[in-house]
Each structure stands twice: as structure tokens, then as C-alpha cells.
């Protein structure tokens, strides 16, 4: 299983194909179908037709939850400063292990601010994996616990602060050597001022 994974909520029922209406109740089923987890969103009528026991006995069944569909908001201005959520999405897209601790801290921050909700906690290959949902979009995030020690937290918090301030591509430091070279290359006047 990938440590990082986002699966968006469907905009239509997987069983009957009917689009979800704004504020409609839907059900999400989560299955372990290696190499990834698979999300299945279905409408209330289709969920009622399926027996809960049949669903839970299906191979790979992990979890089930109910949500209320929120129609997507109109497109926003594409130019905006990184927020914790957009940064987390970028880190997940990067799928770079060096950002795993920062991604975990961002997910915990977003959980505390009630931007993300923990839907399930599973153990895979001896590692805890949290399954988060963003209620507004229905996106599901799987975030592995990096097992941070207390002596590592300060460094990770600095990394997160730097990523929030500068993003994934921080500005290049000012070329100090070039400035010093330019100063040295400037001819200095050796004339003494005239004394009257």
C-alpha cells in the first residue's frame, strides 16, 4: 500500500450512476485492494438495497461511513497563498519520504482545526495509517504515522513553518560571494583630499 493516497469523493453513485444532489446522504465503503485502498461511494437507496452483513463480508472490506454530499464550490482564484491543506496536497503529490513527517504534522493540524476528520485508523505492515476525509470535498487522505520521537518534533515543526512560509520551492539565498566580489572589484581612489 502507498503511504500517501488521495481519493476524491465521487459525484455520482457507483452502483446506479445517479449524480449526487447537494445535501444528499451518501455512504462510503473502503476496501483494501492491493496495491491501494479503493473507495466506493453509493447513494442511500443503493446502500439500503445492500445488506450491511453482505458489505462487511466482502473481501478486503476495511471501513464504512456516511456523509452528506456538498456540491463543489465555483472555481476559486488560482493565485493564492499556500494553506496547510494545499501544502498537504502538494506533499502527497510529491510522495517524497523526506516530507512524511511534515505531512503527518500538517494532517494533525488540519484535524485539530476540524478541516480533516479521521475516519479510520488501520495498521499495515506494523505501521499506523490514518484515513482522513475532507468533509467539504469528500477527498480521502491516507497518512502513515512516521513514529516521531519527542526530540524530533522541534525540527519537524520548523520544517512545517518553513514550508508554509515558502512552499516547496523556497527562494534561493542571496548570492553572498557575488556581492563580495563586486565590492572588491570596485576601484578605490588613492587620492588624498586637498587640505586648504
C-alpha positions as CSV (number, residue, x, y, z in Angstrom):
1,X,0.0,0.0,0.0
2,X,1.2,3.5,-0.7
3,X,1.8,5.7,2.3
4,X,0.3,8.7,0.5
5,X,-3.0,8.5,-1.3
6,X,-5.9,10.8,-2.1
7,X,-9.2,9.5,-3.4
8,X,-11.8,12.1,-4.1
9,X,-15.5,11.6,-3.3
10,X,-17.4,10.6,-6.3
11,X,-20.0,12.9,-7.7
12,X,-22.4,10.0,-8.6
13,X,-23.4,6.7,-7.1
14,X,-21.0,3.9,-8.1
15,X,-23.9,1.4,-8.2
16,X,-26.7,3.2,-10.1
17,X,-24.8,6.1,-11.7
18,X,-27.2,8.8,-10.5
19,X,-25.4,12.1,-9.7
20,X,-25.5,13.1,-6.0
21,X,-27.6,16.1,-5.2
22,X,-26.4,18.9,-2.8
23,X,-27.0,17.8,0.8
24,X,-27.8,14.2,-0.2
25,X,-26.8,11.4,2.2
26,X,-24.3,9.0,0.7
27,X,-22.3,6.0,2.0
28,X,-18.6,5.4,1.6
29,X,-17.1,1.9,1.6
30,X,-13.3,1.4,1.8
31,X,-11.7,-1.8,0.6
32,X,-8.1,-3.0,0.6
33,X,-7.4,-3.9,-3.0
34,X,-3.7,-4.1,-3.3
35,X,-1.7,-2.2,-4.1
36,X,-4.0,0.5,-2.9
37,X,-7.2,1.2,-0.9
38,X,-10.3,1.7,-3.1
39,X,-13.1,4.0,-2.2
40,X,-16.7,3.3,-3.2
41,X,-19.4,6.0,-2.8
42,X,-23.0,4.9,-3.1
43,X,-26.4,6.6,-2.6
44,X,-28.7,5.9,0.3
45,X,-31.2,3.8,-1.8
46,X,-28.5,1.6,-3.2
47,X,-27.0,1.3,0.3
48,X,-30.4,0.1,1.7
49,X,-30.6,-2.5,-1.1
50,X,-27.3,-4.0,0.0
51,X,-27.3,-5.8,3.3
52,X,-24.8,-4.5,5.9
53,X,-23.6,-8.0,6.5
54,X,-23.0,-8.7,2.8
55,X,-20.9,-5.5,2.6
56,X,-18.9,-6.2,5.7
57,X,-18.2,-9.8,4.5
58,X,-16.8,-8.7,1.1
59,X,-13.1,-9.4,0.6
60,X,-10.9,-6.5,1.6
61,X,-13.6,-4.6,3.4
62,X,-12.0,-2.1,5.9
63,X,-14.5,0.6,6.8
64,X,-17.8,2.3,6.1
65,X,-19.1,5.7,6.9
66,X,-21.9,8.0,6.0
67,X,-21.6,11.6,4.7
68,X,-23.6,14.4,3.3
69,X,-22.7,15.4,-0.3
70,X,-21.8,19.0,-0.7
71,X,-21.8,20.3,-4.3
72,X,-18.4,21.6,-5.4
73,X,-18.0,25.4,-4.9
74,X,-17.4,27.5,-8.0
75,X,-13.8,27.7,-9.1
76,X,-11.7,30.0,-6.9
77,X,-8.9,32.3,-8.0
78,X,-6.0,30.1,-8.9
79,X,-3.5,32.5,-7.4
80,X,-3.5,32.1,-3.6
81,X,-1.0,31.6,-0.8
82,X,-0.4,28.1,0.3
83,X,-2.6,27.0,3.2
84,X,-1.9,23.9,5.3
85,X,-4.4,21.9,3.2
86,X,-3.0,22.9,-0.2
87,X,0.5,22.3,1.1
88,X,-0.5,18.8,2.4
89,X,-2.0,18.0,-1.0
90,X,1.3,19.1,-2.7
91,X,3.4,17.0,-0.3
92,X,1.1,14.0,-1.1
93,X,1.5,14.5,-4.8
94,X,5.3,14.7,-4.3
95,X,5.3,11.3,-2.5
96,X,8.7,12.1,-1.2
97,X,9.6,10.2,2.1
98,X,11.5,13.2,3.4
99,X,8.2,15.1,3.7
100,X,6.4,12.3,5.5
101,X,6.9,13.8,9.0
102,X,5.8,17.3,7.8
103,X,2.7,15.8,6.0
104,X,1.8,13.9,9.2
105,X,2.1,17.1,11.3
106,X,0.0,19.1,8.7
107,X,-2.7,16.4,8.8
108,X,-2.8,16.5,12.6
109,X,-3.0,20.4,12.5
110,X,-5.9,20.2,10.0
111,X,-7.6,17.6,12.2
112,X,-7.4,19.9,15.2
113,X,-8.9,22.7,13.1
114,X,-11.6,20.4,12.0
115,X,-10.7,20.7,8.4
116,X,-10.0,17.0,8.2
117,X,-11.8,14.2,10.1
118,X,-10.2,10.8,11.0
119,X,-12.5,8.2,9.5
120,X,-10.4,5.1,10.4
121,X,-7.0,4.1,11.8
122,X,-5.5,0.9,10.5
123,X,-2.2,-1.0,11.0
124,X,-0.5,-2.0,7.8
125,X,2.9,-3.8,7.9
126,X,3.3,-2.7,11.5
127,X,2.7,1.0,10.8
128,X,-0.3,3.0,11.8
129,X,-2.1,4.6,8.9
130,X,-4.8,7.3,9.4
131,X,-7.6,7.6,6.9
132,X,-8.8,11.3,6.8
133,X,-11.7,12.8,4.9
134,X,-12.0,16.4,4.0
135,X,-15.8,16.8,4.5
136,X,-16.2,19.8,2.1
137,X,-14.7,18.0,-0.9
138,X,-15.1,14.3,0.2
139,X,-11.4,13.7,-0.6
140,X,-9.8,10.9,1.4
141,X,-6.2,11.1,2.5
142,X,-4.2,8.2,3.9
143,X,-1.3,9.4,6.0
144,X,1.2,7.0,7.6
145,X,2.4,7.7,11.2
146,X,6.1,8.4,10.9
147,X,6.6,7.4,14.6
148,X,8.2,10.7,15.6
149,X,10.1,10.9,18.8
150,X,9.8,13.9,21.1
151,X,13.4,15.0,20.2
152,X,12.4,15.2,16.5
153,X,9.3,17.4,16.9
154,X,11.0,20.8,17.1
155,X,12.9,20.1,13.8
156,X,9.7,18.9,12.0
157,X,7.8,22.0,13.3
158,X,10.5,24.2,11.8
159,X,10.2,22.3,8.5
160,X,6.4,22.8,8.5
161,X,6.7,26.5,9.3
162,X,9.3,26.9,6.5
163,X,7.1,25.0,4.0
164,X,4.0,27.1,5.0
165,X,6.0,30.3,4.6
166,X,8.0,29.5,1.4
167,X,6.2,26.4,-0.1
168,X,8.1,23.5,-1.6
169,X,10.4,25.8,-3.7
170,X,11.9,28.2,-1.2
171,X,13.5,31.4,-2.6
172,X,17.2,31.0,-3.4
173,X,19.5,32.6,-0.9
174,X,21.1,35.9,-2.0
175,X,24.5,35.2,-3.6
176,X,26.8,36.5,-0.9
177,X,30.0,35.6,-2.8
178,X,28.9,37.7,-5.8
179,X,28.2,40.8,-3.7
180,X,31.6,40.5,-2.0
181,X,33.4,40.1,-5.4
182,X,31.7,43.2,-6.8
183,X,32.8,45.2,-3.8
184,X,36.4,44.0,-4.2
185,X,36.4,44.8,-7.9
186,X,35.3,48.4,-7.4
187,X,38.4,50.6,-7.8
188,X,39.2,52.5,-4.7
189,X,40.5,56.1,-5.0
190,X,44.0,56.5,-3.7
191,X,43.9,60.3,-3.9
192,X,44.0,62.2,-0.6
193,X,41.6,65.1,-0.2
194,X,43.2,68.5,-0.7
195,X,43.8,70.4,2.5
196,X,43.4,74.2,2.4
